[in-house]
Amino acid sequence: MINIILGTLSTLGALFILFASIGILRMPDFYLRLSVTVKASSLGVGLLLICAAIMFPNDASVTTKAIAIVFFLIITTPIAAHLIGRTAYFIGTRLWKETIIDELEGMYNKETHELESDPTEATDKPVSRFDDQIADTEEETE
């Protein structure tokens, strides 16, 4: 029974990591690549670490380390992805040309690097989405 659980979890973990690597190739812009990579790879690595914890039930150090790594992975990965995505937006990384809405348009003050919930409070004037952040061609997103 344990072998079936280990086989299932390790196969799922490897598949999620495979999906993350395929997502890097298939997604059209940086933000979508970041999203799919962070979600799928952290889930895949978490499943593989759970397999390691199940594989060595009598070795408390392996189980403790695996659980600690999964915990810190779940805590730190979304925060790191958010900061990377926010930095990419701040430095002007282009969105995909078929992006429908840019929710941060006009909300970002480029002088203070702050986001405002009300566009009237941001000292930056809203920029047309076709002039600033949205890419015109596929080459601009790569």
Chimera marker file (.cmm) of the C-alpha trace (Angstrom):
<marker_set name="trace">
<marker id="1" x="0.000" y="0.000" z="0.000" r="1" g="1" b="0" radius="0.5"/>
<marker id="2" x="2.836" y="2.392" z="0.842" r="1" g="1" b="0" radius="0.5"/>
<marker id="3" x="4.437" y="1.652" z="-2.523" r="1" g="1" b="0" radius="0.5"/>
<marker id="4" x="1.249" y="2.663" z="-4.347" r="1" g="1" b="0" radius="0.5"/>
<marker id="5" x="1.057" y="5.931" z="-2.389" r="1" g="1" b="0" radius="0.5"/>
<marker id="6" x="4.734" y="6.660" z="-3.023" r="1" g="1" b="0" radius="0.5"/>
<marker id="7" x="4.402" y="5.826" z="-6.703" r="1" g="1" b="0" radius="0.5"/>
<marker id="8" x="1.325" y="8.021" z="-7.091" r="1" g="1" b="0" radius="0.5"/>
<marker id="9" x="2.784" y="10.995" z="-5.226" r="1" g="1" b="0" radius="0.5"/>
<marker id="10" x="6.151" y="10.819" z="-6.984" r="1" g="1" b="0" radius="0.5"/>
<marker id="11" x="4.490" y="10.490" z="-10.393" r="1" g="1" b="0" radius="0.5"/>
<marker id="12" x="2.253" y="13.468" z="-9.666" r="1" g="1" b="0" radius="0.5"/>
<marker id="13" x="5.236" y="15.477" z="-8.425" r="1" g="1" b="0" radius="0.5"/>
<marker id="14" x="7.230" y="14.678" z="-11.550" r="1" g="1" b="0" radius="0.5"/>
<marker id="15" x="4.237" y="15.534" z="-13.759" r="1" g="1" b="0" radius="0.5"/>
<marker id="16" x="3.781" y="18.907" z="-12.070" r="1" g="1" b="0" radius="0.5"/>
<marker id="17" x="7.454" y="19.694" z="-12.588" r="1" g="1" b="0" radius="0.5"/>
<marker id="18" x="7.073" y="18.618" z="-16.237" r="1" g="1" b="0" radius="0.5"/>
<marker id="19" x="4.043" y="20.921" z="-16.584" r="1" g="1" b="0" radius="0.5"/>
<marker id="20" x="6.103" y="23.775" z="-15.150" r="1" g="1" b="0" radius="0.5"/>
<marker id="21" x="8.850" y="23.213" z="-17.696" r="1" g="1" b="0" radius="0.5"/>
<marker id="22" x="6.334" y="22.996" z="-20.542" r="1" g="1" b="0" radius="0.5"/>
<marker id="23" x="4.696" y="26.172" z="-19.228" r="1" g="1" b="0" radius="0.5"/>
<marker id="24" x="7.988" y="28.043" z="-19.537" r="1" g="1" b="0" radius="0.5"/>
<marker id="25" x="8.072" y="27.170" z="-23.229" r="1" g="1" b="0" radius="0.5"/>
<marker id="26" x="4.382" y="27.640" z="-24.015" r="1" g="1" b="0" radius="0.5"/>
<marker id="27" x="3.372" y="30.791" z="-22.146" r="1" g="1" b="0" radius="0.5"/>
<marker id="28" x="3.611" y="33.994" z="-24.192" r="1" g="1" b="0" radius="0.5"/>
<marker id="29" x="4.963" y="36.514" z="-21.678" r="1" g="1" b="0" radius="0.5"/>
<marker id="30" x="7.024" y="36.802" z="-18.519" r="1" g="1" b="0" radius="0.5"/>
<marker id="31" x="4.117" y="37.132" z="-16.104" r="1" g="1" b="0" radius="0.5"/>
<marker id="32" x="2.339" y="33.993" z="-17.294" r="1" g="1" b="0" radius="0.5"/>
<marker id="33" x="5.615" y="32.063" z="-17.315" r="1" g="1" b="0" radius="0.5"/>
<marker id="34" x="6.308" y="33.162" z="-13.757" r="1" g="1" b="0" radius="0.5"/>
<marker id="35" x="2.822" y="32.175" z="-12.595" r="1" g="1" b="0" radius="0.5"/>
<marker id="36" x="2.796" y="28.706" z="-14.107" r="1" g="1" b="0" radius="0.5"/>
<marker id="37" x="6.363" y="27.972" z="-13.056" r="1" g="1" b="0" radius="0.5"/>
<marker id="38" x="5.910" y="28.974" z="-9.432" r="1" g="1" b="0" radius="0.5"/>
<marker id="39" x="2.630" y="27.162" z="-8.921" r="1" g="1" b="0" radius="0.5"/>
<marker id="40" x="3.424" y="23.915" z="-10.685" r="1" g="1" b="0" radius="0.5"/>
<marker id="41" x="7.037" y="23.534" z="-9.613" r="1" g="1" b="0" radius="0.5"/>
<marker id="42" x="6.391" y="24.273" z="-5.933" r="1" g="1" b="0" radius="0.5"/>
<marker id="43" x="3.563" y="21.728" z="-5.912" r="1" g="1" b="0" radius="0.5"/>
<marker id="44" x="5.762" y="19.161" z="-7.670" r="1" g="1" b="0" radius="0.5"/>
<marker id="45" x="8.711" y="19.645" z="-5.335" r="1" g="1" b="0" radius="0.5"/>
<marker id="46" x="6.368" y="19.557" z="-2.343" r="1" g="1" b="0" radius="0.5"/>
<marker id="47" x="4.938" y="16.218" z="-3.451" r="1" g="1" b="0" radius="0.5"/>
<marker id="48" x="8.405" y="14.763" z="-3.969" r="1" g="1" b="0" radius="0.5"/>
<marker id="49" x="9.456" y="15.911" z="-0.505" r="1" g="1" b="0" radius="0.5"/>
<marker id="50" x="6.357" y="14.323" z="1.001" r="1" g="1" b="0" radius="0.5"/>
<marker id="51" x="7.409" y="11.111" z="-0.750" r="1" g="1" b="0" radius="0.5"/>
<marker id="52" x="10.819" y="11.377" z="0.885" r="1" g="1" b="0" radius="0.5"/>
<marker id="53" x="9.198" y="11.845" z="4.290" r="1" g="1" b="0" radius="0.5"/>
<marker id="54" x="6.988" y="8.785" z="3.746" r="1" g="1" b="0" radius="0.5"/>
<marker id="55" x="9.898" y="6.723" z="2.407" r="1" g="1" b="0" radius="0.5"/>
<marker id="56" x="11.908" y="7.117" z="5.622" r="1" g="1" b="0" radius="0.5"/>
<marker id="57" x="9.331" y="6.885" z="8.434" r="1" g="1" b="0" radius="0.5"/>
<marker id="58" x="11.851" y="5.743" z="11.075" r="1" g="1" b="0" radius="0.5"/>
<marker id="59" x="14.387" y="8.492" z="10.352" r="1" g="1" b="0" radius="0.5"/>
<marker id="60" x="13.089" y="11.568" z="12.145" r="1" g="1" b="0" radius="0.5"/>
<marker id="61" x="15.741" y="13.869" z="10.671" r="1" g="1" b="0" radius="0.5"/>
<marker id="62" x="14.683" y="13.163" z="7.069" r="1" g="1" b="0" radius="0.5"/>
<marker id="63" x="10.998" y="13.576" z="7.874" r="1" g="1" b="0" radius="0.5"/>
<marker id="64" x="11.570" y="16.762" z="9.854" r="1" g="1" b="0" radius="0.5"/>
<marker id="65" x="13.750" y="18.277" z="7.155" r="1" g="1" b="0" radius="0.5"/>
<marker id="66" x="11.261" y="17.373" z="4.406" r="1" g="1" b="0" radius="0.5"/>
<marker id="67" x="8.347" y="18.880" z="6.331" r="1" g="1" b="0" radius="0.5"/>
<marker id="68" x="10.371" y="22.019" z="7.107" r="1" g="1" b="0" radius="0.5"/>
<marker id="69" x="11.370" y="22.445" z="3.465" r="1" g="1" b="0" radius="0.5"/>
<marker id="70" x="7.754" y="22.018" z="2.309" r="1" g="1" b="0" radius="0.5"/>
<marker id="71" x="6.619" y="24.560" z="4.906" r="1" g="1" b="0" radius="0.5"/>
<marker id="72" x="9.194" y="27.155" z="3.867" r="1" g="1" b="0" radius="0.5"/>
<marker id="73" x="8.518" y="26.452" z="0.195" r="1" g="1" b="0" radius="0.5"/>
<marker id="74" x="4.820" y="27.136" z="0.677" r="1" g="1" b="0" radius="0.5"/>
<marker id="75" x="5.589" y="30.309" z="2.656" r="1" g="1" b="0" radius="0.5"/>
<marker id="76" x="8.353" y="31.835" z="0.535" r="1" g="1" b="0" radius="0.5"/>
<marker id="77" x="7.548" y="30.889" z="-3.063" r="1" g="1" b="0" radius="0.5"/>
<marker id="78" x="4.399" y="33.039" z="-3.517" r="1" g="1" b="0" radius="0.5"/>
<marker id="79" x="6.072" y="36.007" z="-1.834" r="1" g="1" b="0" radius="0.5"/>
<marker id="80" x="9.143" y="35.720" z="-4.049" r="1" g="1" b="0" radius="0.5"/>
<marker id="81" x="6.992" y="35.382" z="-7.178" r="1" g="1" b="0" radius="0.5"/>
<marker id="82" x="4.975" y="38.444" z="-6.174" r="1" g="1" b="0" radius="0.5"/>
<marker id="83" x="8.103" y="40.525" z="-5.656" r="1" g="1" b="0" radius="0.5"/>
<marker id="84" x="9.648" y="39.332" z="-8.922" r="1" g="1" b="0" radius="0.5"/>
<marker id="85" x="6.435" y="40.121" z="-10.818" r="1" g="1" b="0" radius="0.5"/>
<marker id="86" x="6.110" y="43.517" z="-9.176" r="1" g="1" b="0" radius="0.5"/>
<marker id="87" x="9.725" y="44.368" z="-9.999" r="1" g="1" b="0" radius="0.5"/>
<marker id="88" x="9.198" y="43.265" z="-13.591" r="1" g="1" b="0" radius="0.5"/>
<marker id="89" x="6.157" y="45.540" z="-13.847" r="1" g="1" b="0" radius="0.5"/>
<marker id="90" x="8.062" y="48.451" z="-12.317" r="1" g="1" b="0" radius="0.5"/>
<marker id="91" x="10.970" y="48.178" z="-14.751" r="1" g="1" b="0" radius="0.5"/>
<marker id="92" x="8.567" y="48.006" z="-17.686" r="1" g="1" b="0" radius="0.5"/>
<marker id="93" x="8.502" y="44.361" z="-18.726" r="1" g="1" b="0" radius="0.5"/>
<marker id="94" x="5.880" y="44.194" z="-21.428" r="1" g="1" b="0" radius="0.5"/>
<marker id="95" x="2.611" y="42.306" z="-21.133" r="1" g="1" b="0" radius="0.5"/>
<marker id="96" x="1.448" y="39.951" z="-23.866" r="1" g="1" b="0" radius="0.5"/>
<marker id="97" x="-0.079" y="41.715" z="-26.864" r="1" g="1" b="0" radius="0.5"/>
<marker id="98" x="-3.442" y="39.963" z="-26.311" r="1" g="1" b="0" radius="0.5"/>
<marker id="99" x="-3.680" y="40.956" z="-22.649" r="1" g="1" b="0" radius="0.5"/>
<marker id="100" x="-7.201" y="42.221" z="-22.093" r="1" g="1" b="0" radius="0.5"/>
<marker id="101" x="-6.765" y="44.334" z="-18.973" r="1" g="1" b="0" radius="0.5"/>
<marker id="102" x="-3.876" y="45.851" z="-17.071" r="1" g="1" b="0" radius="0.5"/>
<marker id="103" x="-5.239" y="46.318" z="-13.559" r="1" g="1" b="0" radius="0.5"/>
<marker id="104" x="-2.194" y="48.306" z="-12.424" r="1" g="1" b="0" radius="0.5"/>
<marker id="105" x="-2.449" y="50.872" z="-15.210" r="1" g="1" b="0" radius="0.5"/>
<marker id="106" x="-2.491" y="54.339" z="-13.678" r="1" g="1" b="0" radius="0.5"/>
<marker id="107" x="-2.098" y="52.960" z="-10.149" r="1" g="1" b="0" radius="0.5"/>
<marker id="108" x="1.688" y="53.004" z="-10.061" r="1" g="1" b="0" radius="0.5"/>
<marker id="109" x="3.687" y="56.055" z="-9.050" r="1" g="1" b="0" radius="0.5"/>
<marker id="110" x="7.022" y="55.722" z="-10.862" r="1" g="1" b="0" radius="0.5"/>
<marker id="111" x="8.757" y="58.282" z="-8.638" r="1" g="1" b="0" radius="0.5"/>
<marker id="112" x="8.007" y="56.672" z="-5.269" r="1" g="1" b="0" radius="0.5"/>
<marker id="113" x="7.502" y="53.083" z="-6.518" r="1" g="1" b="0" radius="0.5"/>
<marker id="114" x="4.215" y="52.822" z="-4.682" r="1" g="1" b="0" radius="0.5"/>
<marker id="115" x="0.940" y="51.330" z="-5.780" r="1" g="1" b="0" radius="0.5"/>
<marker id="116" x="-2.247" y="53.196" z="-4.965" r="1" g="1" b="0" radius="0.5"/>
<marker id="117" x="-5.726" y="51.699" z="-4.827" r="1" g="1" b="0" radius="0.5"/>
<marker id="118" x="-7.225" y="54.914" z="-6.175" r="1" g="1" b="0" radius="0.5"/>
<marker id="119" x="-5.822" y="56.159" z="-9.513" r="1" g="1" b="0" radius="0.5"/>
<marker id="120" x="-6.436" y="59.782" z="-8.522" r="1" g="1" b="0" radius="0.5"/>
<marker id="121" x="-3.986" y="59.407" z="-5.624" r="1" g="1" b="0" radius="0.5"/>
<marker id="122" x="-1.166" y="58.220" z="-7.882" r="1" g="1" b="0" radius="0.5"/>
<marker id="123" x="0.791" y="61.231" z="-9.072" r="1" g="1" b="0" radius="0.5"/>
<marker id="124" x="1.570" y="59.485" z="-12.341" r="1" g="1" b="0" radius="0.5"/>
<marker id="125" x="-0.953" y="60.151" z="-15.056" r="1" g="1" b="0" radius="0.5"/>
<marker id="126" x="-2.465" y="57.007" z="-16.544" r="1" g="1" b="0" radius="0.5"/>
<marker id="127" x="-0.613" y="55.906" z="-19.620" r="1" g="1" b="0" radius="0.5"/>
<marker id="128" x="-2.383" y="54.420" z="-22.584" r="1" g="1" b="0" radius="0.5"/>
<marker id="129" x="-2.014" y="50.680" z="-22.355" r="1" g="1" b="0" radius="0.5"/>
<marker id="130" x="-0.908" y="50.434" z="-25.960" r="1" g="1" b="0" radius="0.5"/>
<marker id="131" x="1.938" y="52.891" z="-25.456" r="1" g="1" b="0" radius="0.5"/>
<marker id="132" x="3.529" y="51.642" z="-22.250" r="1" g="1" b="0" radius="0.5"/>
<marker id="133" x="3.068" y="48.113" z="-20.952" r="1" g="1" b="0" radius="0.5"/>
<marker id="134" x="1.249" y="46.052" z="-23.600" r="1" g="1" b="0" radius="0.5"/>
<marker id="135" x="3.504" y="44.593" z="-26.288" r="1" g="1" b="0" radius="0.5"/>
<marker id="136" x="2.673" y="45.150" z="-29.929" r="1" g="1" b="0" radius="0.5"/>
<marker id="137" x="4.459" y="42.067" z="-31.261" r="1" g="1" b="0" radius="0.5"/>
<marker id="138" x="5.438" y="38.646" z="-29.981" r="1" g="1" b="0" radius="0.5"/>
<marker id="139" x="9.128" y="39.582" z="-30.101" r="1" g="1" b="0" radius="0.5"/>
<marker id="140" x="8.659" y="42.326" z="-27.510" r="1" g="1" b="0" radius="0.5"/>
<marker id="141" x="7.491" y="39.808" z="-24.896" r="1" g="1" b="0" radius="0.5"/>
<marker id="142" x="10.561" y="37.584" z="-25.186" r="1" g="1" b="0" radius="0.5"/>
<link id1="1" id2="2" r="1" g="1" b="0" radius="0.2"/>
<link id1="2" id2="3" r="1" g="1" b="0" radius="0.2"/>
<link id1="3" id2="4" r="1" g="1" b="0" radius="0.2"/>
<link id1="4" id2="5" r="1" g="1" b="0" radius="0.2"/>
<link id1="5" id2="6" r="1" g="1" b="0" radius="0.2"/>
<link id1="6" id2="7" r="1" g="1" b="0" radius="0.2"/>
<link id1="7" id2="8" r="1" g="1" b="0" radius="0.2"/>
<link id1="8" id2="9" r="1" g="1" b="0" radius="0.2"/>
<link id1="9" id2="10" r="1" g="1" b="0" radius="0.2"/>
<link id1="10" id2="11" r="1" g="1" b="0" radius="0.2"/>
<link id1="11" id2="12" r="1" g="1" b="0" radius="0.2"/>
<link id1="12" id2="13" r="1" g="1" b="0" radius="0.2"/>
<link id1="13" id2="14" r="1" g="1" b="0" radius="0.2"/>
<link id1="14" id2="15" r="1" g="1" b="0" radius="0.2"/>
<link id1="15" id2="16" r="1" g="1" b="0" radius="0.2"/>
<link id1="16" id2="17" r="1" g="1" b="0" radius="0.2"/>
<link id1="17" id2="18" r="1" g="1" b="0" radius="0.2"/>
<link id1="18" id2="19" r="1" g="1" b="0" radius="0.2"/>
<link id1="19" id2="20" r="1" g="1" b="0" radius="0.2"/>
<link id1="20" id2="21" r="1" g="1" b="0" radius="0.2"/>
<link id1="21" id2="22" r="1" g="1" b="0" radius="0.2"/>
<link id1="22" id2="23" r="1" g="1" b="0" radius="0.2"/>
<link id1="23" id2="24" r="1" g="1" b="0" radius="0.2"/>
<link id1="24" id2="25" r="1" g="1" b="0" radius="0.2"/>
<link id1="25" id2="26" r="1" g="1" b="0" radius="0.2"/>
<link id1="26" id2="27" r="1" g="1" b="0" radius="0.2"/>
<link id1="27" id2="28" r="1" g="1" b="0" radius="0.2"/>
<link id1="28" id2="29" r="1" g="1" b="0" radius="0.2"/>
<link id1="29" id2="30" r="1" g="1" b="0" radius="0.2"/>
<link id1="30" id2="31" r="1" g="1" b="0" radius="0.2"/>
<link id1="31" id2="32" r="1" g="1" b="0" radius="0.2"/>
<link id1="32" id2="33" r="1" g="1" b="0" radius="0.2"/>
<link id1="33" id2="34" r="1" g="1" b="0" radius="0.2"/>
<link id1="34" id2="35" r="1" g="1" b="0" radius="0.2"/>
<link id1="35" id2="36" r="1" g="1" b="0" radius="0.2"/>
<link id1="36" id2="37" r="1" g="1" b="0" radius="0.2"/>
<link id1="37" id2="38" r="1" g="1" b="0" radius="0.2"/>
<link id1="38" id2="39" r="1" g="1" b="0" radius="0.2"/>
<link id1="39" id2="40" r="1" g="1" b="0" radius="0.2"/>
<link id1="40" id2="41" r="1" g="1" b="0" radius="0.2"/>
<link id1="41" id2="42" r="1" g="1" b="0" radius="0.2"/>
<link id1="42" id2="43" r="1" g="1" b="0" radius="0.2"/>
<link id1="43" id2="44" r="1" g="1" b="0" radius="0.2"/>
<link id1="44" id2="45" r="1" g="1" b="0" radius="0.2"/>
<link id1="45" id2="46" r="1" g="1" b="0" radius="0.2"/>
<link id1="46" id2="47" r="1" g="1" b="0" radius="0.2"/>
<link id1="47" id2="48" r="1" g="1" b="0" radius="0.2"/>
<link id1="48" id2="49" r="1" g="1" b="0" radius="0.2"/>
<link id1="49" id2="50" r="1" g="1" b="0" radius="0.2"/>
<link id1="50" id2="51" r="1" g="1" b="0" radius="0.2"/>
<link id1="51" id2="52" r="1" g="1" b="0" radius="0.2"/>
<link id1="52" id2="53" r="1" g="1" b="0" radius="0.2"/>
<link id1="53" id2="54" r="1" g="1" b="0" radius="0.2"/>
<link id1="54" id2="55" r="1" g="1" b="0" radius="0.2"/>
<link id1="55" id2="56" r="1" g="1" b="0" radius="0.2"/>
<link id1="56" id2="57" r="1" g="1" b="0" radius="0.2"/>
<link id1="57" id2="58" r="1" g="1" b="0" radius="0.2"/>
<link id1="58" id2="59" r="1" g="1" b="0" radius="0.2"/>
<link id1="59" id2="60" r="1" g="1" b="0" radius="0.2"/>
<link id1="60" id2="61" r="1" g="1" b="0" radius="0.2"/>
<link id1="61" id2="62" r="1" g="1" b="0" radius="0.2"/>
<link id1="62" id2="63" r="1" g="1" b="0" radius="0.2"/>
<link id1="63" id2="64" r="1" g="1" b="0" radius="0.2"/>
<link id1="64" id2="65" r="1" g="1" b="0" radius="0.2"/>
<link id1="65" id2="66" r="1" g="1" b="0" radius="0.2"/>
<link id1="66" id2="67" r="1" g="1" b="0" radius="0.2"/>
<link id1="67" id2="68" r="1" g="1" b="0" radius="0.2"/>
<link id1="68" id2="69" r="1" g="1" b="0" radius="0.2"/>
<link id1="69" id2="70" r="1" g="1" b="0" radius="0.2"/>
<link id1="70" id2="71" r="1" g="1" b="0" radius="0.2"/>
<link id1="71" id2="72" r="1" g="1" b="0" radius="0.2"/>
<link id1="72" id2="73" r="1" g="1" b="0" radius="0.2"/>
<link id1="73" id2="74" r="1" g="1" b="0" radius="0.2"/>
<link id1="74" id2="75" r="1" g="1" b="0" radius="0.2"/>
<link id1="75" id2="76" r="1" g="1" b="0" radius="0.2"/>
<link id1="76" id2="77" r="1" g="1" b="0" radius="0.2"/>
<link id1="77" id2="78" r="1" g="1" b="0" radius="0.2"/>
<link id1="78" id2="79" r="1" g="1" b="0" radius="0.2"/>
<link id1="79" id2="80" r="1" g="1" b="0" radius="0.2"/>
<link id1="80" id2="81" r="1" g="1" b="0" radius="0.2"/>
<link id1="81" id2="82" r="1" g="1" b="0" radius="0.2"/>
<link id1="82" id2="83" r="1" g="1" b="0" radius="0.2"/>
<link id1="83" id2="84" r="1" g="1" b="0" radius="0.2"/>
<link id1="84" id2="85" r="1" g="1" b="0" radius="0.2"/>
<link id1="85" id2="86" r="1" g="1" b="0" radius="0.2"/>
<link id1="86" id2="87" r="1" g="1" b="0" radius="0.2"/>
<link id1="87" id2="88" r="1" g="1" b="0" radius="0.2"/>
<link id1="88" id2="89" r="1" g="1" b="0" radius="0.2"/>
<link id1="89" id2="90" r="1" g="1" b="0" radius="0.2"/>
<link id1="90" id2="91" r="1" g="1" b="0" radius="0.2"/>
<link id1="91" id2="92" r="1" g="1" b="0" radius="0.2"/>
<link id1="92" id2="93" r="1" g="1" b="0" radius="0.2"/>
<link id1="93" id2="94" r="1" g="1" b="0" radius="0.2"/>
<link id1="94" id2="95" r="1" g="1" b="0" radius="0.2"/>
<link id1="95" id2="96" r="1" g="1" b="0" radius="0.2"/>
<link id1="96" id2="97" r="1" g="1" b="0" radius="0.2"/>
<link id1="97" id2="98" r="1" g="1" b="0" radius="0.2"/>
<link id1="98" id2="99" r="1" g="1" b="0" radius="0.2"/>
<link id1="99" id2="100" r="1" g="1" b="0" radius="0.2"/>
<link id1="100" id2="101" r="1" g="1" b="0" radius="0.2"/>
<link id1="101" id2="102" r="1" g="1" b="0" radius="0.2"/>
<link id1="102" id2="103" r="1" g="1" b="0" radius="0.2"/>
<link id1="103" id2="104" r="1" g="1" b="0" radius="0.2"/>
<link id1="104" id2="105" r="1" g="1" b="0" radius="0.2"/>
<link id1="105" id2="106" r="1" g="1" b="0" radius="0.2"/>
<link id1="106" id2="107" r="1" g="1" b="0" radius="0.2"/>
<link id1="107" id2="108" r="1" g="1" b="0" radius="0.2"/>
<link id1="108" id2="109" r="1" g="1" b="0" radius="0.2"/>
<link id1="109" id2="110" r="1" g="1" b="0" radius="0.2"/>
<link id1="110" id2="111" r="1" g="1" b="0" radius="0.2"/>
<link id1="111" id2="112" r="1" g="1" b="0" radius="0.2"/>
<link id1="112" id2="113" r="1" g="1" b="0" radius="0.2"/>
<link id1="113" id2="114" r="1" g="1" b="0" radius="0.2"/>
<link id1="114" id2="115" r="1" g="1" b="0" radius="0.2"/>
<link id1="115" id2="116" r="1" g="1" b="0" radius="0.2"/>
<link id1="116" id2="117" r="1" g="1" b="0" radius="0.2"/>
<link id1="117" id2="118" r="1" g="1" b="0" radius="0.2"/>
<link id1="118" id2="119" r="1" g="1" b="0" radius="0.2"/>
<link id1="119" id2="120" r="1" g="1" b="0" radius="0.2"/>
<link id1="120" id2="121" r="1" g="1" b="0" radius="0.2"/>
<link id1="121" id2="122" r="1" g="1" b="0" radius="0.2"/>
<link id1="122" id2="123" r="1" g="1" b="0" radius="0.2"/>
<link id1="123" id2="124" r="1" g="1" b="0" radius="0.2"/>
<link id1="124" id2="125" r="1" g="1" b="0" radius="0.2"/>
<link id1="125" id2="126" r="1" g="1" b="0" radius="0.2"/>
<link id1="126" id2="127" r="1" g="1" b="0" radius="0.2"/>
<link id1="127" id2="128" r="1" g="1" b="0" radius="0.2"/>
<link id1="128" id2="129" r="1" g="1" b="0" radius="0.2"/>
<link id1="129" id2="130" r="1" g="1" b="0" radius="0.2"/>
<link id1="130" id2="131" r="1" g="1" b="0" radius="0.2"/>
<link id1="131" id2="132" r="1" g="1" b="0" radius="0.2"/>
<link id1="132" id2="133" r="1" g="1" b="0" radius="0.2"/>
<link id1="133" id2="134" r="1" g="1" b="0" radius="0.2"/>
<link id1="134" id2="135" r="1" g="1" b="0" radius="0.2"/>
<link id1="135" id2="136" r="1" g="1" b="0" radius="0.2"/>
<link id1="136" id2="137" r="1" g="1" b="0" radius="0.2"/>
<link id1="137" id2="138" r="1" g="1" b="0" radius="0.2"/>
<link id1="138" id2="139" r="1" g="1" b="0" radius="0.2"/>
<link id1="139" id2="140" r="1" g="1" b="0" radius="0.2"/>
<link id1="140" id2="141" r="1" g="1" b="0" radius="0.2"/>
<link id1="141" id2="142" r="1" g="1" b="0" radius="0.2"/>
</marker_set>
